[in-house]
Amino acid sequence: MADWYALGIAFFAAIGTFLFGFDTGIATTTIAHQSWIDYMHHPSNGLTGAVVAVYIAGEAVGAITQTFIGDRLGRIRFMQLLCIVVTIGTAIQTAAANIGMFLAGRAIAGCAVGAMVATVPIYLSEISAPEQRGLIGGISGCGIAFGTMMSNWVGFACSYAPYGPVQWRLPLGIQIPWGIIMFCGLSTFMPDSPRQLLRNGKVEAARREFVRVRRDLQSHEVHEEFALMRAQIEFEMSREITSYREIFRLFGHRAMVSIAVQTMTSLTGVNVIQYYQTILFRSLGIGSHTILALTGIYGTVAFVSNCITTRYLTDQWGRRNMLLSGLAGIIIIEIYTAVMQRVFQDTDNRIGKGFTILGIYLFVACYYSMLNSTTWLYGAEVLPIALRSRVMGLAAASHFIVNVGITEAGPSAFANIRENYYYVFVGCSLFFLVIAYLYFPETRRKTLEEIASAFGDKVVLLDPSQVDRVQSVLEDGVKDVGSTTDRTDRADTAS
């Protein structure tokens, strides 16, 4: 079990992913309130659809922005900037006087959370012990699930509020303080990433932060792991990478795995089911208040299942096993759900409709327990430090862009091909199951630097005398222990 300091860092960082989950989910109930429709002067279907579309577009822009400035600002400063932006965006949404102002707030908040949801797993993976990285990094995924759950229950509660702006302004306003709270945590007790500091040549600062975050190690173990980490990072940094062509030439396997695992999450259909579950429930003849209660239960199942497996499976069983099991489970469950809807959707068989609803809950339990935390963490930890922000931003952008397409197609697909839309996701999940089986290596209990060997890349090793020399130099406060070239010439390699 991780110590309370590491858990405290993870929980504070997960505020960023909580905002992603909450702000994504709350729009569904907001635009359904008649008070919002009347206040916004009955916006057209196009403008109402834009509430979701501009938000997802903003997420894609935020993810791409991360590729340009994430490394330059560093993890802490970049997340502080995002806290400011998301607070502005949520405040504009809450105070919106017209549909244009509301859409602007959605776009601004989308930019912030789109970058935040990719940065938080990177940050947590870089400060975690190898044996606990699944737990610490997985808490970011639990933040998404918690935000989804809370948005569903807040939407349900506010459906009982008297007609008026409180029905939709209050749920939106709940988001405002959290960006400020996270900013305060980032400015006080949360450590910077020692790996990012090493990347920027700040060796002494990196050593101090590493000692803070690795309280589980003895003194000699701290120096040994820090020396190995520094050697590997400086070796990887010695290969100048100036373009994405160079990225895919030198680290093509690792970059493609990171992008594929994020694209995969969209093509399981999770967002389509989450956004349009109310349509699915309504097609089964369920009333409006009951529908909102069912969506609250949906979010609760997501959060509870995510927490259980993050605590007991991610580090113990491994990322690869969870990804393969999750994809296989989703394929079976979506086929089951499609069959149940075909047989019972247009009947009066209440028991049959109950089994149809069960399929939706089985899906969310399988997705959030096996894939949600694992995919964001795995996509970050497979990348070398020099590429982590750039490629993870690109991977997150691919996730959001694919989401735009399949989510916008959702209403038309369910109206025209109905339950057969599930088979699109079955085919995509089957494709990614094959890809994961063939190309996704296991990463559990390895340091971020040792993961290079799982992809056939060089891992720099130091003999005991070199580790002792590094320890002596660091204790004397000397900034440089020798050039990367010298160390690389002396190092052995492992594959």
Backbone torsions as a table, in degrees:
resi	resn	phi	psi	omega
1	MET	NA	131.8	179.2
2	ALA	-63.8	152.0	179.2
3	ASP	-73.8	165.8	-173.1
4	TRP	-68.4	-28.1	177.3
5	TYR	-64.6	-46.8	178.6
6	ALA	-63.6	-40.7	178.4
7	LEU	-65.3	-39.9	178.1
8	GLY	-61.2	-42.8	176.0
9	ILE	-59.4	-46.3	-177.4
10	ALA	-63.7	-42.5	-179.1
11	PHE	-66.2	-39.1	178.3
12	PHE	-67.7	-42.4	178.9
13	ALA	-63.6	-33.3	-178.3
14	ALA	-69.9	-9.0	171.7
15	ILE	-58.2	-36.2	179.6
16	GLY	-63.5	-41.5	179.5
17	THR	-78.1	-28.0	172.5
18	PHE	-58.8	-44.9	178.6
19	LEU	-61.5	-36.6	176.5
20	PHE	-61.0	-50.2	-178.6
21	GLY	-65.3	-41.9	-177.0
22	PHE	-69.8	-48.8	-176.4
23	ASP	-67.5	-30.2	176.1
24	THR	-67.7	-42.7	-174.5
25	GLY	-81.3	-30.1	-171.7
26	ILE	-70.0	-22.7	-180.0
27	ALA	-63.9	-30.9	-177.7
28	THR	-60.0	-46.0	-179.7
29	THR	-81.0	-30.3	-179.2
30	THR	-59.0	-52.1	-175.2
31	ILE	-74.6	-8.4	178.0
32	ALA	-86.7	-17.2	-179.7
33	HIS	-71.3	131.4	177.4
34	GLN	-63.3	-32.3	178.8
35	SER	-62.4	-38.0	177.1
36	TRP	-68.2	-43.3	179.9
37	ILE	-60.2	-44.9	-179.3
38	ASP	-68.0	-41.4	-178.1
39	TYR	-64.4	-36.5	-179.7
40	MET	-88.4	13.3	175.6
41	HIS	60.5	46.7	174.0
42	HIS	49.3	68.1	179.8
43	PRO	-61.0	150.9	179.5
44	SER	-65.4	167.4	177.3
45	ASN	-59.6	-35.2	179.2
46	GLY	-64.0	-44.3	179.6
47	LEU	-69.0	-38.1	177.8
48	THR	-64.5	-42.7	175.8
49	GLY	-63.4	-29.1	-179.8
50	ALA	-67.5	-21.9	177.6
51	VAL	-57.7	-39.7	176.3
52	VAL	-82.0	-42.4	-173.5
53	ALA	-64.3	-46.1	-177.5
54	VAL	-69.1	-28.8	178.0
55	TYR	-67.0	-47.9	179.5
56	ILE	-66.1	-37.6	176.0
57	ALA	-62.3	-40.4	176.7
58	GLY	-62.1	-39.3	176.8
59	GLU	-60.2	-42.8	179.4
60	ALA	-63.8	-41.8	178.3
61	VAL	-62.9	-42.1	178.7
62	GLY	-62.9	-40.7	179.0
63	ALA	-64.6	-41.2	178.6
64	ILE	-67.4	-38.3	177.2
65	THR	-58.8	-36.4	178.4
66	GLN	-58.3	-36.0	-177.9
67	THR	-64.8	-24.5	-177.5
68	PHE	-93.0	-39.3	-171.5
69	ILE	-120.4	-6.4	-178.1
70	GLY	-57.9	-46.8	-179.4
71	ASP	-74.0	-34.3	-177.6
72	ARG	-65.5	-40.6	-178.7
73	LEU	-82.5	-25.7	-173.5
74	GLY	87.5	162.5	-173.6
75	ARG	-61.8	-48.2	-174.9
76	ILE	-66.1	-50.7	-177.5
77	ARG	-64.6	-37.2	179.7
78	PHE	-65.8	-42.9	178.3
79	MET	-68.5	-33.0	174.4
80	GLN	-61.6	-43.8	177.3
81	LEU	-59.8	-42.6	-179.3
82	LEU	-66.3	-34.8	175.8
83	CYS	-60.5	-41.5	178.9
84	ILE	-64.8	-46.1	-177.3
85	VAL	-64.5	-43.4	-178.1
86	VAL	-68.1	-33.7	177.1
87	THR	-65.1	-41.5	177.0
88	ILE	-63.3	-45.8	-178.2
89	GLY	-62.8	-44.7	-179.8
90	THR	-69.5	-33.2	177.1
91	ALA	-66.5	-40.6	178.4
92	ILE	-64.5	-42.5	177.0
93	GLN	-59.6	-45.6	-176.8
94	THR	-65.0	-38.0	-176.5
95	ALA	-94.0	7.2	-172.8
96	ALA	-54.6	130.0	178.5
97	ALA	-99.0	-12.3	179.7
98	ASN	-156.8	172.9	-175.1
99	ILE	-66.4	-33.3	178.9
100	GLY	-64.0	-43.2	178.5
101	MET	-66.1	-38.4	179.2
102	PHE	-63.5	-44.8	179.8
103	LEU	-64.5	-37.0	178.3
104	ALA	-62.8	-43.8	177.7
105	GLY	-62.5	-39.5	177.4
106	ARG	-63.1	-43.3	-178.7
107	ALA	-65.1	-43.4	-179.3
108	ILE	-64.9	-47.2	178.5
109	ALA	-62.7	-37.7	178.4
110	GLY	-60.4	-42.6	177.4
111	CYS	-57.6	-42.9	-176.8
112	ALA	-68.9	-49.5	-175.1
113	VAL	-73.7	-26.0	176.3
114	GLY	-63.4	-38.7	175.7
115	ALA	-78.9	-34.1	-177.2
116	MET	-66.2	-42.3	-174.9
117	VAL	-68.9	-20.2	174.7
118	ALA	-91.1	-28.9	-176.3
119	THR	-80.1	-39.4	-177.2
120	VAL	-58.6	-46.6	176.8
121	PRO	-62.6	-35.2	176.2
122	ILE	-60.6	-50.8	-178.4
123	TYR	-58.4	-48.9	-177.2
124	LEU	-67.0	-35.9	178.2
125	SER	-66.0	-31.2	-176.3
126	GLU	-81.1	-15.7	179.4
127	ILE	-109.3	3.1	-174.1
128	SER	-94.0	150.0	168.4
129	ALA	-70.9	145.7	-177.4
130	PRO	-55.2	-37.7	-177.2
131	GLU	-73.4	-15.6	-175.5
132	GLN	-120.8	6.8	-174.5
133	ARG	-64.9	-32.7	177.2
134	GLY	-63.7	-40.4	178.0
135	LEU	-70.7	-53.7	-175.6
136	ILE	-65.5	-48.3	179.0
137	GLY	-68.6	-33.2	-178.5
138	GLY	-68.6	-20.5	178.2
139	ILE	-61.5	-26.6	176.4
140	SER	-63.0	-38.7	176.4
141	GLY	-68.8	-36.3	175.5
142	CYS	-62.4	-32.4	176.6
143	GLY	-62.8	-40.9	176.6
144	ILE	-61.2	-47.5	-178.4
145	ALA	-63.9	-39.2	179.1
146	PHE	-65.5	-41.2	177.6
147	GLY	-62.7	-40.5	177.4
148	THR	-62.5	-46.4	180.0
149	MET	-61.0	-46.6	-177.3
150	MET	-66.0	-38.6	179.1
151	SER	-63.6	-37.0	179.3
152	ASN	-67.0	-44.7	-178.5
153	TRP	-73.4	-35.7	175.9
154	VAL	-64.2	-41.5	176.2
155	GLY	-61.0	-40.2	177.9
156	PHE	-63.7	-46.2	-178.6
157	ALA	-63.5	-41.3	-176.8
158	CYS	-74.3	-12.4	175.7
159	SER	-68.5	-17.3	178.1
160	TYR	-94.8	-4.6	179.7
161	ALA	-70.4	152.7	177.7
162	PRO	-59.8	152.9	178.6
163	TYR	-55.9	132.9	177.6
164	GLY	148.3	178.3	-176.2
165	PRO	-60.9	-25.2	-179.9
166	VAL	-58.7	-33.1	-179.4
167	GLN	-54.6	-36.4	-176.3
168	TRP	-116.5	-23.7	178.2
169	ARG	-73.7	-37.9	-178.4
170	LEU	-61.2	-49.2	178.0
171	PRO	-59.5	-37.7	178.5
172	LEU	-68.6	-38.4	-178.2
173	GLY	-68.9	-24.0	178.4
174	ILE	-58.1	-26.2	-177.0
175	GLN	-74.9	-25.9	-168.2
176	ILE	-59.3	-47.0	-174.8
177	PRO	-66.5	-23.6	-168.9
178	TRP	-69.6	-34.4	175.5
179	GLY	-63.6	-37.8	178.6
180	ILE	-67.5	-42.1	179.6
181	ILE	-62.7	-45.4	179.8
182	MET	-63.9	-39.7	178.2
183	PHE	-58.5	-42.5	179.6
184	CYS	-63.5	-40.8	177.7
185	GLY	-63.8	-42.4	178.7
186	LEU	-64.6	-29.1	-176.8
187	SER	-86.6	-10.2	-174.2
188	THR	-119.2	-83.3	-167.6
189	PHE	-96.2	-11.0	-175.3
190	MET	-80.9	128.3	-176.1
191	PRO	-77.7	157.2	173.3
192	ASP	-81.4	162.7	179.5
193	SER	-73.8	119.0	178.8
194	PRO	-62.9	-31.8	179.4
195	ARG	-68.4	-39.9	177.4
196	GLN	-66.7	-37.9	177.9
197	LEU	-64.6	-41.0	176.2
198	LEU	-62.0	-40.8	179.3
199	ARG	-58.7	-33.8	-179.7
200	ASN	-91.9	10.2	175.5
201	GLY	79.6	11.8	-178.3
202	LYS	-95.7	77.2	-170.0
203	VAL	-67.7	-47.4	-177.5
204	GLU	-64.8	-42.8	177.8
205	ALA	-62.9	-39.2	178.5
206	ALA	-63.4	-41.8	-180.0
207	ARG	-63.3	-42.6	179.5
208	ARG	-62.5	-44.1	179.9
209	GLU	-67.4	-36.0	180.0
210	PHE	-64.8	-40.6	176.9
211	VAL	-62.2	-37.9	179.7
212	ARG	-65.2	-44.0	-172.0
213	VAL	-86.8	-17.3	-179.5
214	ARG	-110.5	59.5	179.8
215	ARG	-71.9	-9.7	179.8
216	ASP	-78.5	-10.6	-174.8
217	LEU	-98.8	149.0	169.5
218	GLN	-75.0	166.7	-174.4
219	SER	-57.0	-48.1	-178.0
220	HIS	-67.4	-31.0	178.0
221	GLU	-69.6	-36.8	176.6
222	VAL	-58.7	-48.8	-177.9
223	HIS	-66.1	-38.9	-179.4
224	GLU	-65.8	-48.3	-177.9
225	GLU	-68.1	-37.5	178.4
226	PHE	-64.0	-41.9	179.9
227	ALA	-61.9	-43.8	179.1
228	LEU	-66.2	-40.5	178.6
229	MET	-62.7	-45.1	-179.3
230	ARG	-64.6	-41.7	-179.3
231	ALA	-61.6	-44.2	-178.2
232	GLN	-67.5	-43.0	-178.8
233	ILE	-64.6	-44.0	-179.5
234	GLU	-68.5	-33.1	175.0
235	PHE	-63.6	-47.2	179.9
236	GLU	-65.3	-34.9	179.1
237	MET	-72.4	-20.0	-178.3
238	SER	-70.1	-20.0	177.4
239	ARG	-91.1	103.3	-174.4
240	GLU	-65.0	128.2	178.9
241	ILE	-121.6	113.7	-174.5
242	THR	-112.3	-7.1	-176.4
243	SER	-151.7	165.7	177.0
244	TYR	-68.6	-25.2	174.7
245	ARG	-61.8	-42.5	177.5
246	GLU	-65.6	-38.3	179.0
247	ILE	-58.3	-48.9	-176.2
248	PHE	-76.6	-20.2	175.6
249	ARG	-76.3	-42.3	-175.8
250	LEU	-87.8	-35.6	-174.3
251	PHE	-132.8	40.4	-174.4
252	GLY	-58.8	-43.8	-178.2
253	HIS	-62.3	-45.7	-177.3
254	ARG	-68.5	-40.6	179.1
255	ALA	-65.6	-42.9	-178.4
256	MET	-67.5	-36.1	176.9
257	VAL	-63.2	-43.7	180.0
258	SER	-62.3	-44.0	179.8
259	ILE	-69.9	-42.2	-177.7
260	ALA	-63.5	-38.9	-176.0
261	VAL	-69.6	-28.7	176.9
262	GLN	-79.7	-38.5	176.1
263	THR	-64.5	-37.5	179.7
264	MET	-57.6	-41.7	-176.8
265	THR	-61.1	-39.7	178.4
266	SER	-66.2	-41.0	-173.0
267	LEU	-81.8	1.7	167.1
268	THR	-75.5	-16.8	-179.0
269	GLY	91.1	9.8	-174.1
270	VAL	-61.4	-41.6	-178.0
271	ASN	-71.8	-35.3	176.9
272	VAL	-62.3	-46.7	179.8
273	ILE	-64.9	-39.2	-179.1
274	GLN	-68.0	-45.9	-178.5
275	TYR	-69.2	-37.9	-170.0
276	TYR	-111.6	19.5	177.2
277	GLN	-62.3	-31.5	178.3
278	THR	-63.4	-37.7	176.5
279	ILE	-64.8	-41.4	-179.8
280	LEU	-64.7	-43.6	178.9
281	PHE	-65.4	-41.2	-179.5
282	ARG	-63.8	-35.8	179.4
283	SER	-65.4	-17.4	177.4
284	LEU	-93.0	5.4	176.5
285	GLY	82.3	25.4	-177.8
286	ILE	-92.7	141.7	-178.5
287	GLY	-71.5	165.0	-170.6
288	SER	-65.3	-48.0	-178.7
289	HIS	-65.9	-38.0	177.4
290	THR	-64.4	-37.3	178.0
291	ILE	-59.9	-45.9	-179.3
292	LEU	-65.2	-36.0	176.1
293	ALA	-65.4	-40.4	179.0
294	LEU	-64.8	-36.6	177.0
295	THR	-67.9	-33.4	175.1
296	GLY	-64.1	-41.6	177.1
297	ILE	-64.8	-38.2	176.4
298	TYR	-55.2	-49.6	179.9
299	GLY	-65.0	-36.0	179.7
300	THR	-67.0	-42.8	176.7
301	VAL	-60.1	-41.3	179.0
302	ALA	-59.9	-49.0	-175.5
303	PHE	-66.9	-47.6	-177.1
304	VAL	-63.6	-46.4	-179.5
305	SER	-64.4	-37.4	178.3
306	ASN	-63.3	-44.1	-179.2
307	CYS	-64.8	-42.1	-176.7
308	ILE	-62.1	-49.2	-176.6
309	THR	-74.0	-31.4	175.7
310	THR	-61.5	-39.4	-179.2
311	ARG	-75.5	-39.4	-167.2
312	TYR	-114.2	-7.7	-175.2
313	LEU	-123.9	-39.1	-168.5
314	THR	-59.1	-45.8	177.9
315	ASP	-81.8	-32.3	-174.2
316	GLN	-81.0	-42.5	-174.7
317	TRP	-96.0	-32.9	176.3
318	GLY	106.6	152.6	-176.0
319	ARG	-66.2	-44.9	-175.8
320	ARG	-60.1	-47.2	179.8
321	ASN	-61.4	-38.4	-179.2
322	MET	-68.9	-41.1	178.8
323	LEU	-63.7	-46.7	-179.2
324	LEU	-65.0	-43.8	179.9
325	SER	-66.1	-41.1	179.8
326	GLY	-62.5	-45.2	179.6
327	LEU	-65.2	-42.7	178.5
328	ALA	-62.8	-42.3	178.7
329	GLY	-63.4	-42.1	-179.9
330	ILE	-63.7	-39.9	178.4
331	ILE	-59.2	-48.0	-178.9
332	ILE	-65.3	-44.0	-176.3
333	ILE	-67.5	-40.4	-179.7
334	GLU	-68.3	-34.9	174.7
335	ILE	-64.6	-44.8	178.0
336	TYR	-58.9	-46.5	-177.6
337	THR	-64.3	-41.7	178.9
338	ALA	-62.3	-42.0	179.7
339	VAL	-65.8	-43.9	180.0
340	MET	-61.9	-42.5	179.4
341	GLN	-66.0	-40.1	179.7
342	ARG	-61.6	-41.1	-174.2
343	VAL	-78.7	-39.3	-168.3
344	PHE	-112.5	-8.9	-172.7
345	GLN	-60.1	-40.2	-175.4
346	ASP	-103.6	27.2	179.5
347	THR	-118.7	174.8	176.1
348	ASP	-101.4	15.4	-178.0
349	ASN	-78.7	100.6	-176.4
350	ARG	-67.6	-36.1	178.9
351	ILE	-65.4	-42.8	178.3
352	GLY	-62.5	-40.1	177.7
353	LYS	-66.9	-32.1	175.4
354	GLY	-63.3	-40.2	176.9
355	PHE	-67.6	-29.4	175.5
356	THR	-66.5	-46.2	177.3
357	ILE	-61.8	-37.2	177.4
358	LEU	-56.4	-38.1	179.0
359	GLY	-60.1	-40.3	179.0
360	ILE	-65.3	-39.5	179.5
361	TYR	-72.0	-36.2	175.0
362	LEU	-62.5	-38.6	178.8
363	PHE	-61.5	-50.7	-175.8
364	VAL	-65.5	-35.2	177.6
365	ALA	-65.1	-42.5	-179.2
366	CYS	-68.2	-46.0	-177.3
367	TYR	-63.4	-51.2	-174.8
368	TYR	-73.4	-29.0	179.8
369	SER	-77.0	-34.1	-172.8
370	MET	-106.2	-33.6	-170.0
371	LEU	-110.8	-35.9	-167.1
372	ASN	-58.1	-58.4	179.1
373	SER	-70.3	-37.8	-173.1
374	THR	-63.7	-41.9	-174.3
375	THR	-67.9	-44.5	-179.7
376	TRP	-65.8	-41.0	178.6
377	LEU	-67.6	-48.1	-177.1
378	TYR	-61.7	-41.0	179.5
379	GLY	-62.0	-29.1	178.9
380	ALA	-84.5	-42.4	-170.7
381	GLU	-76.1	-18.6	-179.8
382	VAL	-77.9	-9.9	-173.7
383	LEU	-95.9	144.1	172.4
384	PRO	-70.0	156.6	-173.2
385	ILE	-56.6	-37.1	-176.2
386	ALA	-66.3	-20.6	-175.1
387	LEU	-113.5	-5.1	-165.4
388	ARG	-59.6	-46.4	-179.7
389	SER	-71.4	-42.8	-175.0
390	ARG	-65.2	-48.3	-176.6
391	VAL	-76.3	-37.2	178.8
392	MET	-64.9	-36.0	174.8
393	GLY	-64.0	-41.7	177.7
394	LEU	-64.7	-40.3	179.0
395	ALA	-64.5	-43.6	178.7
396	ALA	-64.3	-39.5	177.7
397	ALA	-60.9	-41.1	178.2
398	SER	-63.3	-37.7	177.2
399	HIS	-59.9	-47.2	-176.9
400	PHE	-72.2	-39.3	-178.8
401	ILE	-64.8	-44.1	176.6
402	VAL	-63.1	-37.2	178.2
403	ASN	-60.0	-40.3	179.8
404	VAL	-57.0	-47.6	-177.1
405	GLY	-63.2	-51.9	-174.2
406	ILE	-75.2	-27.5	179.0
407	THR	-74.6	-42.7	177.7
408	GLU	-63.0	-30.9	179.2
409	ALA	-77.8	-13.0	-173.6
410	GLY	-53.8	-57.7	-177.7
411	PRO	-58.5	-43.8	-180.0
412	SER	-66.4	-40.2	-178.8
413	ALA	-64.5	-45.0	-179.6
414	PHE	-68.3	-28.1	178.4
415	ALA	-76.1	-33.8	-172.8
416	ASN	-99.9	-50.6	-178.7
417	ILE	-104.9	-2.8	173.5
418	ARG	52.0	-128.5	-173.6
419	GLU	-65.9	-12.9	178.8
420	ASN	-67.5	-15.5	176.4
421	TYR	-60.9	-28.9	178.1
422	TYR	-60.4	-33.4	-175.7
423	TYR	-69.4	-23.0	172.7
424	VAL	-61.3	-45.2	-178.9
425	PHE	-73.1	-30.3	175.1
426	VAL	-61.7	-46.1	179.4
427	GLY	-63.2	-43.5	179.4
428	CYS	-64.8	-41.9	-179.5
429	SER	-66.1	-37.2	177.6
430	LEU	-64.3	-40.5	178.1
431	PHE	-61.4	-46.5	-178.2
432	PHE	-72.2	-26.2	174.8
433	LEU	-62.5	-41.9	177.4
434	VAL	-65.5	-45.6	179.5
435	ILE	-60.2	-45.2	-179.5
436	ALA	-63.8	-41.2	-179.8
437	TYR	-62.9	-38.5	-175.5
438	LEU	-84.5	-33.5	-166.2
439	TYR	-125.1	-5.1	-177.4
440	PHE	-99.7	106.4	178.7
441	PRO	-80.5	165.4	177.5
442	GLU	-80.4	143.7	-178.0
443	THR	-125.9	-3.6	-174.1
444	ARG	-64.9	146.3	176.1
445	ARG	61.1	17.3	172.0
446	LYS	-107.0	145.8	169.8
447	THR	-66.4	161.1	179.1
448	LEU	-60.0	-28.9	179.8
449	GLU	-78.1	-35.8	179.6
450	GLU	-69.1	-22.0	179.8
451	ILE	-59.7	-25.1	178.8
452	ALA	-54.4	-37.0	-177.4
453	SER	-66.3	-28.7	179.3
454	ALA	-66.7	-19.8	178.5
455	PHE	-105.5	9.0	179.2
456	GLY	79.4	12.8	178.1
457	ASP	-89.0	159.9	-177.7
458	LYS	-68.7	137.7	173.2
459	VAL	-117.8	125.3	-178.8
460	VAL	-80.4	128.8	177.6
461	LEU	-117.2	143.1	177.4
462	LEU	-115.6	139.7	174.8
463	ASP	-79.6	167.0	-175.2
464	PRO	-54.6	-37.1	-178.7
465	SER	-66.1	-35.6	178.3
466	GLN	-69.8	-38.5	176.8
467	VAL	-63.1	-42.6	179.0
468	ASP	-62.0	-38.9	179.7
469	ARG	-65.0	-42.3	177.6
470	VAL	-61.0	-43.9	-179.9
471	GLN	-60.3	-45.0	-178.5
472	SER	-63.2	-43.7	-178.8
473	VAL	-65.5	-42.4	-179.8
474	LEU	-63.5	-40.4	-179.6
475	GLU	-66.4	-28.7	177.5
476	ASP	-81.8	-5.4	177.5
477	GLY	81.0	13.5	179.9
478	VAL	-77.5	138.0	-172.6
479	LYS	-77.9	-30.6	-171.6
480	ASP	-125.2	129.5	-179.9
481	VAL	-103.9	15.9	-178.8
482	GLY	122.0	156.4	-175.7
483	SER	-72.3	155.6	176.1
484	THR	-59.6	-35.0	-178.8
485	THR	-64.4	-44.2	179.1
486	ASP	-61.3	-46.5	-177.2
487	ARG	-65.7	-39.8	-178.8
488	THR	-65.2	-36.1	178.6
489	ASP	-64.0	-32.2	-176.8
490	ARG	-89.2	-13.9	-169.9
491	ALA	-83.1	147.1	169.5
492	ASP	-86.1	171.1	177.9
493	THR	-127.7	154.9	176.0
494	ALA	-132.7	144.7	178.5
495	SER	-132.4	NA	NA
